[in-house]
Amino acid sequence: MTGFLQRLAGHEVIPERVVVVVAHPDDEVLAAGSRMDRMADLTVIHITDGSPRDMQDAQREGFSTREDYAALRRREVVAAMDALGAEPELLCYWHPDKESVLHGPAILDQLTLDLAGASAVITHAYEHGHPDHDTAALCTRLVLDRLKEQGVEAELYEFPIYCMEDGQPVFGRFSPDPSAPETVLPLTPDDRARRNAALAAYRSQRGVLGFAGDWEERLRPAPAYDFRRPAPQKVAWYDRHGWDMTLAKWRAHADALLDREGA
């Protein structure tokens, strides 16, 4: 698919099938929300339902069950797509937030079906910002490798959200990689207005997304990561939050998944 990023940057209509694979509701807007109305055959896949088992987020929003909070998150997705003027196929794998790597085999098998026929796939950078972001990056790569062995190929692109570099949080920026030049999608006033309206639709995430309206949308061809090794940033932002899913635990499950796939 020649010049995919250049065509996106130029606001061209993309007729080929594009699949965006993200960890949580709202990640898709950060990836390329301003261009989703230009993707004529778009599927957005959330590998989690955005609702953690620890119930902290659900209780903050006044919910007594994880499932009710997950249902709110799905309603927010629909409202965000309306704000963008986008009409994607919306899929959710319904795994709990923060623990998607525990469900790696199931994610791989479902993604293998859902990525068939895609010309371009957009997913998270491998940057140790969130365990589910890392899982999306890993599983998407493994599935595209599966499909390639079957003679089916798609171009893989990635976007950044947050990570740690030199002991400080970095938002919306890639770790530099000369092998993977980035493209910044220029935002017109209308683009930014629609994107900000979509972010505002995620009211449950207002504490997290409040400053994201100023971010640029950045995409690049996904580098050939060695998922047996740490991400370029080396340390995990999610190790600072006291979550049960640490980088060490994620690493153990990811290695088991790589062993399963013979990767």
C-alpha positions as CSV (number, residue, x, y, z in Angstrom):
1,M,0.0,0.0,0.0
2,T,2.2,2.8,-1.4
3,G,2.6,5.9,0.7
4,F,0.1,5.1,3.4
5,L,1.5,7.6,5.9
6,Q,1.9,10.3,3.2
7,R,-1.7,9.8,2.1
8,L,-2.9,10.1,5.7
9,A,-0.8,13.2,6.2
10,G,-2.4,14.7,3.0
11,H,-6.0,14.0,4.3
12,E,-6.5,11.6,1.4
13,V,-9.3,9.0,1.6
14,I,-7.9,5.5,2.3
15,P,-10.0,2.9,0.6
16,E,-8.0,-0.2,1.7
17,R,-8.8,-2.1,4.9
18,V,-7.2,-0.5,7.9
19,V,-7.3,-2.1,11.4
20,V,-6.4,-0.2,14.5
21,V,-5.4,-2.6,17.4
22,V,-5.4,-0.8,20.8
23,A,-5.4,-1.7,24.4
24,H,-8.2,0.5,25.7
25,P,-11.1,2.7,24.7
26,D,-9.6,6.2,23.9
27,D,-6.2,4.8,22.7
28,E,-7.6,4.8,19.1
29,V,-8.2,8.6,19.2
30,L,-4.6,9.2,20.4
31,A,-3.4,7.0,17.5
32,A,-5.0,8.7,14.5
33,G,-8.4,10.1,15.6
34,S,-8.2,13.0,13.2
35,R,-7.9,10.7,10.2
36,M,-10.5,8.0,11.1
37,D,-13.1,9.8,9.0
38,R,-10.8,9.3,6.0
39,M,-10.5,5.5,6.4
40,A,-13.3,4.0,4.3
41,D,-12.8,0.5,5.5
42,L,-11.8,0.8,9.2
43,T,-11.9,-1.7,12.1
44,V,-11.0,-0.7,15.6
45,I,-10.2,-3.5,18.0
46,H,-9.9,-3.0,21.8
47,I,-8.1,-6.0,23.4
48,T,-9.5,-5.0,26.8
49,D,-12.8,-3.6,27.9
50,G,-11.0,-0.8,29.8
51,S,-12.2,-2.0,33.2
52,P,-9.7,-3.3,35.7
53,R,-10.5,-5.9,38.2
54,D,-9.3,-3.7,41.1
55,M,-12.4,-1.6,40.7
56,Q,-10.7,1.6,41.5
57,D,-11.8,3.3,38.3
58,A,-15.3,1.8,38.4
59,Q,-15.8,3.0,42.0
60,R,-14.5,6.5,41.1
61,E,-17.3,6.7,38.5
62,G,-19.9,5.4,40.9
63,F,-20.2,1.8,39.7
64,S,-20.4,-1.2,41.9
65,T,-19.5,-3.8,39.3
66,R,-16.7,-4.1,36.8
67,E,-19.1,-5.0,34.0
68,D,-21.2,-1.8,34.5
69,Y,-18.0,0.3,34.1
70,A,-17.0,-1.7,31.0
71,A,-20.4,-0.9,29.5
72,L,-19.9,2.8,30.1
73,R,-16.5,2.6,28.4
74,R,-18.2,1.0,25.3
75,R,-20.7,3.8,25.2
76,E,-17.9,6.3,25.3
77,V,-16.3,4.6,22.3
78,V,-19.5,5.1,20.2
79,A,-19.8,8.7,21.3
80,A,-16.1,9.3,20.4
81,M,-16.5,7.8,16.9
82,D,-19.6,10.0,16.4
83,A,-17.6,13.1,17.3
84,L,-14.9,12.1,14.8
85,G,-17.4,11.5,12.0
86,A,-16.0,8.0,11.7
87,E,-17.9,4.8,11.1
88,P,-15.6,1.9,11.9
89,E,-16.4,-1.6,12.8
90,L,-15.9,-1.7,16.5
91,L,-14.7,-4.9,18.1
92,C,-13.8,-5.7,21.8
93,Y,-12.2,-8.8,23.2
94,W,-13.5,-8.0,26.7
95,H,-10.4,-8.9,28.6
96,P,-9.9,-7.0,31.9
97,D,-7.7,-3.9,31.8
98,K,-4.1,-4.4,33.0
99,E,-4.1,-8.2,32.5
100,S,-4.4,-8.7,28.8
101,V,-1.1,-10.6,28.6
102,L,-2.7,-13.4,30.7
103,H,-5.0,-14.0,27.8
104,G,-2.3,-13.9,25.1
105,P,-3.3,-17.2,23.4
106,A,-6.9,-16.2,23.0
107,I,-5.9,-12.7,21.7
108,L,-3.6,-14.2,19.1
109,D,-6.2,-16.6,17.8
110,Q,-8.9,-13.9,17.6
111,L,-6.5,-11.4,16.0
112,T,-5.5,-13.9,13.4
113,L,-9.1,-13.9,12.2
114,D,-9.7,-10.2,12.5
115,L,-6.5,-9.0,10.8
116,A,-7.0,-11.3,7.8
117,G,-7.5,-9.0,4.8
118,A,-6.0,-5.9,6.4
119,S,-3.7,-3.8,4.2
120,A,-2.4,-1.6,7.1
121,V,-2.4,-2.2,10.9
122,I,-1.8,0.4,13.5
123,T,-1.0,-0.5,17.1
124,H,1.0,0.7,20.1
125,A,4.7,1.3,20.3
126,Y,6.6,-1.2,22.5
127,E,7.5,1.4,25.1
128,H,6.6,0.0,28.6
129,G,4.1,2.6,29.2
130,H,1.2,0.3,30.2
131,P,1.2,-3.6,30.2
132,D,-1.7,-3.7,27.9
133,H,0.0,-1.4,25.4
134,D,3.0,-3.8,25.4
135,T,0.6,-6.8,24.9
136,A,-1.1,-5.1,21.9
137,A,2.3,-4.4,20.3
138,L,3.5,-8.0,20.9
139,C,0.4,-9.8,19.8
140,T,-0.1,-7.7,16.7
141,R,3.4,-8.5,15.6
142,L,3.1,-12.2,16.3
143,V,-0.2,-12.4,14.4
144,L,1.2,-10.6,11.4
145,D,4.1,-13.0,11.4
146,R,1.6,-15.9,11.4
147,L,-0.3,-14.4,8.5
148,K,3.0,-13.7,6.6
149,E,3.8,-17.4,6.8
150,Q,0.4,-18.0,5.1
151,G,1.3,-15.6,2.3
152,V,-0.8,-12.7,3.7
153,E,1.0,-9.5,4.4
154,A,0.0,-6.2,5.9
155,E,2.0,-3.1,6.7
156,L,2.4,-2.4,10.4
157,Y,2.5,1.1,11.9
158,E,2.7,2.2,15.5
159,F,2.0,5.3,17.6
160,P,3.3,6.4,21.0
161,I,1.4,7.3,24.2
162,Y,3.7,7.5,27.2
163,C,6.9,6.0,28.6
164,M,9.8,6.7,30.9
165,E,13.1,8.2,29.5
166,D,16.0,9.3,31.7
167,G,13.8,8.9,34.8
168,Q,11.1,11.3,33.5
169,P,7.7,10.6,31.9
170,V,7.5,11.4,28.1
171,F,4.1,11.8,26.5
172,G,3.2,11.3,22.8
173,R,6.8,10.9,21.6
174,F,8.7,8.0,20.1
175,S,12.0,6.8,21.3
176,P,14.2,7.7,18.3
177,D,14.9,4.9,15.8
178,P,16.7,5.7,12.5
179,S,15.2,2.6,10.9
180,A,11.6,3.9,11.5
181,P,11.1,7.6,10.4
182,E,8.0,9.1,11.9
183,T,5.3,11.1,10.2
184,V,3.4,13.8,12.1
185,L,-0.1,14.2,10.9
186,P,-0.9,17.9,10.5
187,L,-4.1,18.9,12.2
188,T,-6.4,21.6,10.7
189,P,-8.6,23.5,13.2
190,D,-11.4,21.1,12.3
191,D,-9.2,18.1,12.8
192,R,-8.3,19.3,16.3
193,A,-11.8,20.3,17.2
194,R,-13.1,16.8,16.2
195,R,-10.2,15.1,18.0
196,N,-10.8,17.1,21.2
197,A,-14.5,16.4,21.1
198,A,-13.7,12.7,20.8
199,L,-11.4,12.8,23.8
200,A,-14.0,14.7,25.7
201,A,-16.5,11.9,25.0
202,Y,-14.3,9.7,27.3
203,R,-15.5,11.5,30.4
204,S,-14.4,8.6,32.6
205,Q,-10.8,9.4,31.5
206,R,-10.9,13.1,32.0
207,G,-8.1,13.0,34.6
208,V,-5.9,11.2,32.2
209,L,-6.8,12.8,28.8
210,G,-7.1,16.4,30.0
211,F,-3.8,17.4,28.5
212,A,-3.8,15.1,25.5
213,G,-5.6,17.6,23.2
214,D,-2.3,19.3,22.6
215,W,-0.5,16.2,21.4
216,E,0.4,15.7,17.8
217,E,-0.6,12.5,16.1
218,R,2.6,10.6,15.2
219,L,2.9,7.3,13.2
220,R,5.8,5.4,11.9
221,P,6.6,1.9,10.5
222,A,6.9,-0.4,13.5
223,P,10.6,-1.3,14.1
224,A,11.6,-5.0,14.2
225,Y,11.5,-5.2,18.0
226,D,13.1,-8.1,19.8
227,F,10.3,-8.8,22.3
228,R,12.6,-11.0,24.2
229,R,14.4,-7.9,25.3
230,P,13.2,-4.7,27.1
231,A,11.8,-1.9,25.1
232,P,14.2,0.9,24.1
233,Q,13.2,2.8,27.2
234,K,14.4,-0.1,29.4
235,V,12.2,0.8,32.4
236,A,8.4,0.6,32.8
237,W,6.1,3.5,33.6
238,Y,3.7,0.9,35.0
239,D,6.2,-0.3,37.6
240,R,5.7,3.1,39.4
241,H,2.0,2.6,40.0
242,G,1.9,-0.3,42.5
243,W,-0.1,-2.5,40.1
244,D,-0.1,-6.2,40.3
245,M,1.1,-6.5,36.7
246,T,4.7,-5.5,36.8
247,L,7.2,-5.5,34.0
248,A,8.8,-8.6,35.5
249,K,5.4,-10.4,35.5
250,W,4.6,-9.2,32.0
251,R,8.0,-10.3,30.8
252,A,7.4,-13.9,32.1
253,H,4.0,-14.2,30.3
254,A,5.3,-12.6,27.1
255,D,8.2,-15.0,27.0
256,A,5.8,-17.9,27.4
257,L,3.8,-16.6,24.6
258,L,6.9,-16.2,22.4
259,D,7.9,-19.8,23.2
260,R,4.4,-21.0,22.3
261,E,4.7,-19.2,18.9
262,G,8.2,-20.4,18.3
263,A,9.3,-16.8,18.0
